[in-house]
């Protein structure tokens, strides 16, 4: 049996816990070796909490370690490209938290660098792609179970307090985070939308900062047109009175809605079809194609949480999904020299959608997506279309 890959994590912020918990839950695949953060106290605290062998303040020291095979970049979005580029050039397997970068130019630099290290695995974090509910939605669409897709809704309505934005320097700024709700939270749902339905070729959006003390947007509303002909609407905000995380696909014959809690990585799905027989048949075929993941009994989950409190160690990631599923797939790919479960190219595609929505809002124009194929571009019709607002407050 091959030894577990040594994992180093750059960044000891809030997302560290998901990566570290996931790695600790996969002892046969990965082992925590080093944590690097500019704040020494934070690095040491992470070392004590998660059991890293070393705590460092310079990411280059982490990259110099021979016992670090895999590097997870878990810093603010504005630093992803530079740190990931260093890790790629150091010959490591590299997993980058979303977004891949904050500009397409930086995303392309990463892709070019990765191509020079083809023996390594390089990927981006979009864990919804591995969730059984989202995979089932994709299967239903691909198999034509609901007929021709007509429309799509991606809704991400969150409740963020002012202290959420003031608790970390630069949160919600373009320099640190790349923007607001779309690039930081809704990008997960937008990536799932692309994963399910394929390329978007045209967008229009309005974005505003209405409530929160941030530079980026706290609301964006827009529409998109897919290469396959379907249209969709995007509805994102961080001042909602009720949390909603929904992806709904409406076809000629039926509709499927996925909803749930992204923080808990718990999702449900509902089929709307004329008649219970049609609805049950679609559900039965979808579950057979993408089986339910067996969950630990409630008493076992409660016991795990109690043990975490007693030992003052974080509970392990749930076995059925989230970052654990993605990290498992990434480590397995790295061990065999296979492509990442979510490649850098896929990460770029989601980033391109986000940035084009931003540019549409800024310029008050309907815009095509960069790099869409000629055949897809020919489907774009902008006559009489006008985007309706700007990124200004």
N, C-alpha and C positions, 0 to 999 in steps of 0.2 A: 504494500500500500504506500502510495506517495505521501511524503510529509505534508502537513498543512502549510499553506502559503502564509508568509509573514505579511501582516497588514499594518501599514502606517497611515495615520489620519492627519491631515492638515486642517486645523481649525477646531477649536474646542467650544464652539457656540452651541445654540440650542439643537441643531440637527445632528450633532455628534452622537447623542444618545441613541438615535435610531440606527446609526451605522455600527456603533460599538456593541449595542445589545444584539444586533443581528449577527455580528461576527462571533460573539461569545456563545451564541446559540448554535453555531456551526463548527464545533471544535475539530471535526475531521477535515474541514476544508480551509479554515483560516484561523489564525491566532494573532491577537493584538500584540504588536511589537513596540510601536512608538507613536506618541502624540506630539504635534508641533503647534504652538500658538505663540503669537507675539507677547501675550500676557503670561508671564511665567507662573503666577499664582493660579491662573485658570488651567494652565497645562498640568501643573502639579495636582490640582484638584481632580482633573480628569484621570490622571494616572492612578490616584488613590481609589477613585470610584470604580473604574473599569478594569484596572489591573494591567495597564500598559507597562512594558519593561522599562521604557525610557520616556522622559518628558523633556522636550526641547523648545527653544524659542526661535530657532532658525530652521525653516523648512529644508534648507540645503543640507543641514546635518542629517535630517531624516532621509533625504534622497541618497546620501553617501553611504548609508548603512547597507551592508550586504545581506542582512537578514530581513530586509524589507523588500518583498516581491510586488506587493500591490499597494497603490496609494489611492486613498479616497480624498478628494478635494471637497471640504465642507466649510468653506469660508464664504463671506458675502459675495454676491454674484459678480460685482465689479472686479474682483481679484481672481476669478476662476481661470481666465485665459492664461494669465502670466504664470500662475502656479502650476496649472496643468501642463503647460508647455515645458516648464522645467522638468516636471516628472516624466513626461514622454521622452524628452531628450536624454534623461538619465537612464532610460531603458526599462522603466517600470511598467507594469500593467496599471492602467489609470481609470478610475471611476469618478466621474465629475457630477456633483449635485446639479440639479436644474437651477437656472438655465445653463446651457452649455457655456455661453458667454453673453455679453450684452451688446455685441455688434456682430454682423455677419463677417466682417473682415477678420475679427479674432477667431470666429468659428472656423473660417477657412484656413487660418494659420494652424489651428489644432489638427484639422483633417490632413493638411499637407505634412505636418510633422509626424503624425501617426503613420502615414504611408511610408515614411522612411524607416519605421520600426514595425514592419509587417509581422514579425514574429511575436508581437505582444498584443494584448487585448485592451482595447480602449473603448469606453462607453459612457453613457449619460444615464442619470437616474430619472426614470419615469415608471414608477412601480405599478401604476394602474394597469399597464399592459400585461402584467403577469397575474392580475387578480382574476379568479375564475368567472366572476360576474361580468366583467368587461370582456373577457375572452369569449364568453358565451354570446354577448351582444354582437361581437364581430362575426362569430360563426353564423348567427342568424342572418345578418346582412349579407355576408358572402354567399350563403347558400340560397339566397332569394326567398327565405321563409316568409318575409313580409311583403314580397313583391318589389316593384321598383321603388327606390327611396325617393320621397318627395321633399321632405323637410327635416331639419335637425334643430334641436335647441340645446345649447350648452349654457347652463346657469350655475354661477358660483356667487352666492350671496352670503357674506360672512359678517360677523359682529366683532369688530376690533375696537378696543378702547383706546383713548389717546395715550395711555401709558404704554401700550404695546409698541407704539411708534417712538416714544421718547426713551424707552428702556434700553435701546441700543443705538450707538452713534450712527447717523446716516441712514437709518431705516426708512424706506420709502423715498429715498433720494435717487436721482439718476446716476450719480457717481458711484454710490455704494451698491444699490440694488438693481439699477437699470430701469427703475420705474416703480409703479405701484402695484395694484391688485392683479393686473393681467400677467406681468412677468414673474411675480412672486407667488401667487396662489392659483390663479385661473389657468396658468400654463399647463398644469396637470390635466385639467379637463379638456383643454384645447388639443393637447397631444393625444388624449384618448379619442377625441373626435377624428383626428387625422388617422390614427391607428385603425379606426373602425371604417371610415368612409373614403380614405385616400386624399389626394391633393385638393387643396383649395386654390382657385385660380383668380379670384377677385374678392375684394373686401371694401367695406365702407364703415366708418365708425365715428362716434362722438365720445370724447373722454373729458372728464372734469375732476377737479379737486374741490369738493363741496363741504366736507366736514372735518377731515383730519388735518393736523398740522404737518403736512408732508409736501414735498416737491412733486412727487409723482401723482398719478390719478388714484382717486378712491372710488371711481365709478367709470365703467366703459360699457356702452351699448353699441352693437353693430350688427351687420349682416355679412354673410359670406356666400360665395357661389362655388360649388364643387365641380371638378372636372367631369364628373359623371352626370351633371345636370341638376342635382339637388341644390336647394338653398337652405341656409341655416341662420339662426340668430344667436348672438353672443350677449350675455347679460351678466355683468360682474360688478360687485361692489363690496366694500368693507364696512358699511354702516347699516346693514339690514337689521330689521327687528326680529326676523326669523332666519336661522341658518338654512340654506338650501344648497345642495351639491347634486345637480341633476344633469344627466345626458339622455335626451329623448330622441328617438328616431322614428319617424312616421313614414310608413310605406303605403302602397296602394291597397294592400289587403289587411294589414295589421300594424300595430305600433309597439315599440318596446321602450320602457323607461327604466333607467338605472339611477338609483339614488342612495344616499347614505352619508356616513361621517368619515371624511378623509383622514382626520386625526386618529381615529380608532381603526382605520382601514376596514370598516364594516359596511358592506354594500348589499342592497337588495335589488330585485328586478321584478318588473310587472309587465305582462303582455296584455295588450288591449286588442281584441279581435272579435268579430261578429260571431257570437256563439261560443259556448264553453268547449265544444268538441274541437273546434279549430284552435282555440287557445291552449287546450291541454295537449293537443298533438304537437304544436310548436314547442311547448315547454318540454315535453317528453323527449323529443329528438335533440333539443339543445343540451339537456342534462346528460343524455347518452354520449353526445359528442364532447362535452366539457363537464366531467363529473363534479359533483359537489366535493369540497375538501372537508375531510373529517375533522371536526373541532374537538378539542379536549372538553370533557364534561365541566359543567359550571363549578362543581366543587373543586376540581383540580386547578382551575384558573384562580379561584379564590385562595386556595392554599399557596399558590405561587406568589400572589400579591402579599399574603401574610408573611411568607418567608422573606420576601424582599424588605418588608418593614423591619423585621427582627434583625436581619443581617446587615441592614442599611446598605444593601447592594440593589441595583436596579433589577427588576424582573426581566427575564429574557423576552425577546420579541415573540409574539404569537407565532405558532408554527405554520399557520395557514396563509400568510401573505405579507403584504407590506414590504419594508426594506429587507426583511429576512429572505423572502422569495427572490427578490431581485439580486441580493448579494450572493445567494446560493448559486443562481444561474450564472452570475458574473465569475465567481470563483471557479466553478466547474469549467467555464469557457477558458479562463486563464490557464487552468491546469492542463488543458488539452490543446491550447493554441487556437481556439475557435473564436469566431466573432462574438462580440458582446451581445447580451439580450436586447439592448437598445444601443445602436451604434452612434458614433459621432454624427454621421450623416442624418440620422433620424432626429437627433437633438437639434441639428441645424434647421431642419424643416419646421419644427415647432417654433424655434426662435424666429424664423423668417415670418411666420404667421403673426406672431406677437408684434414684431417690429413694423410690419406692414399695417396692422391695425393702428399702431401709434402714429405712423406717418399719414395715414388717411385722416385721422382725427386732427393732426396738426395742420394739414394742408387743405382740409375741407374738400377732398377729392375722392372719387372712387379709384382704387388702385389695383393693378394686377400684382400677383405674387411674383417676386423675383425668381428667375430660373424655372418657370413653368414651361412645359414642353410646348412646341409649336402647335400640336394638335389640340392641347388643352387651351392654349391662348386663343385659338380661333373661336372657342365657345364663348369668349367674353364679349358682352354687349354692354357698352356704357352709355348709349344714346339716352338722353333724358335723365341720367342718374347723377345725383349730386350728394356727396357726403355733407353732413349737416352741422358740424361744429368743430371746435378746436381743443387743444390740450390745455388751454389757459384756465385759470381758476374762474 
